[in-house]
Amino acid sequence: MRAATRLFKHTPLIKFVGGPHTAPKNVSHAAKAHPMAPNGELPGSGSSGSSAGASYFNKNPVEPQNGEFFSRSQLSSRFRYKAPKEEEIDNVITGGAALVF
């Protein structure tokens, strides 16, 4: 049976339309400024003083509105994550094999 299947030519099931698409030869891969970049600056070359070791400072910090919270730790204890019980930890470790309903 294998010998017979080797005689047939492989034909792919997917038909691609339009033939192979080759990359144009005249495309430049040099870094360019984004059209909306301020003053046409390149990424990483800005004069804002940003460097790899500089820390980021937000000039416009966002403060939560009344009734909004950014972290669960700011909520009351009933909304915080509860630590798993020892029984639950054992069930997860054993894969629930000892779990009987």
Rosetta constraint file for C-alpha pairs under 8 A:
AtomPair CA 1 CA 5 HARMONIC 6.46 0.50
AtomPair CA 2 CA 6 HARMONIC 6.33 0.50
AtomPair CA 3 CA 7 HARMONIC 6.79 0.50
AtomPair CA 4 CA 8 HARMONIC 7.29 0.50
AtomPair CA 31 CA 42 HARMONIC 7.29 0.50
AtomPair CA 32 CA 42 HARMONIC 6.32 0.50
AtomPair CA 33 CA 37 HARMONIC 6.44 0.50
AtomPair CA 33 CA 40 HARMONIC 5.45 0.50
AtomPair CA 33 CA 41 HARMONIC 5.63 0.50
AtomPair CA 33 CA 42 HARMONIC 4.64 0.50
AtomPair CA 33 CA 43 HARMONIC 7.10 0.50
AtomPair CA 34 CA 40 HARMONIC 6.97 0.50
AtomPair CA 34 CA 41 HARMONIC 7.82 0.50
AtomPair CA 34 CA 42 HARMONIC 7.36 0.50
AtomPair CA 35 CA 40 HARMONIC 7.16 0.50
AtomPair CA 36 CA 40 HARMONIC 7.63 0.50
AtomPair CA 37 CA 41 HARMONIC 6.05 0.50
AtomPair CA 37 CA 42 HARMONIC 7.77 0.50
AtomPair CA 41 CA 45 HARMONIC 6.59 0.50
AtomPair CA 41 CA 46 HARMONIC 6.09 0.50
AtomPair CA 42 CA 46 HARMONIC 6.91 0.50
AtomPair CA 44 CA 50 HARMONIC 7.64 0.50
AtomPair CA 44 CA 51 HARMONIC 7.63 0.50
AtomPair CA 46 CA 50 HARMONIC 7.20 0.50
AtomPair CA 49 CA 54 HARMONIC 7.86 0.50
AtomPair CA 50 CA 54 HARMONIC 5.83 0.50
AtomPair CA 50 CA 55 HARMONIC 7.85 0.50
AtomPair CA 50 CA 56 HARMONIC 7.94 0.50
AtomPair CA 64 CA 68 HARMONIC 5.39 0.50
AtomPair CA 64 CA 69 HARMONIC 6.14 0.50
AtomPair CA 64 CA 70 HARMONIC 7.12 0.50
AtomPair CA 69 CA 74 HARMONIC 6.48 0.50
AtomPair CA 69 CA 75 HARMONIC 7.20 0.50
AtomPair CA 70 CA 74 HARMONIC 7.48 0.50
AtomPair CA 71 CA 75 HARMONIC 7.38 0.50
AtomPair CA 72 CA 79 HARMONIC 7.07 0.50
AtomPair CA 72 CA 80 HARMONIC 5.88 0.50
AtomPair CA 73 CA 80 HARMONIC 6.58 0.50
AtomPair CA 75 CA 79 HARMONIC 6.27 0.50
AtomPair CA 75 CA 80 HARMONIC 6.91 0.50
AtomPair CA 76 CA 80 HARMONIC 6.99 0.50
AtomPair CA 84 CA 88 HARMONIC 6.09 0.50
AtomPair CA 84 CA 89 HARMONIC 6.53 0.50
AtomPair CA 85 CA 89 HARMONIC 6.39 0.50
AtomPair CA 86 CA 90 HARMONIC 6.28 0.50
AtomPair CA 87 CA 91 HARMONIC 6.22 0.50
AtomPair CA 88 CA 92 HARMONIC 6.23 0.50
AtomPair CA 89 CA 93 HARMONIC 6.18 0.50
AtomPair CA 90 CA 94 HARMONIC 6.05 0.50
AtomPair CA 91 CA 95 HARMONIC 5.84 0.50
AtomPair CA 91 CA 96 HARMONIC 4.58 0.50
AtomPair CA 91 CA 97 HARMONIC 7.38 0.50
AtomPair CA 91 CA 98 HARMONIC 7.16 0.50
AtomPair CA 91 CA 99 HARMONIC 6.72 0.50
AtomPair CA 92 CA 96 HARMONIC 6.06 0.50
AtomPair CA 94 CA 98 HARMONIC 7.30 0.50
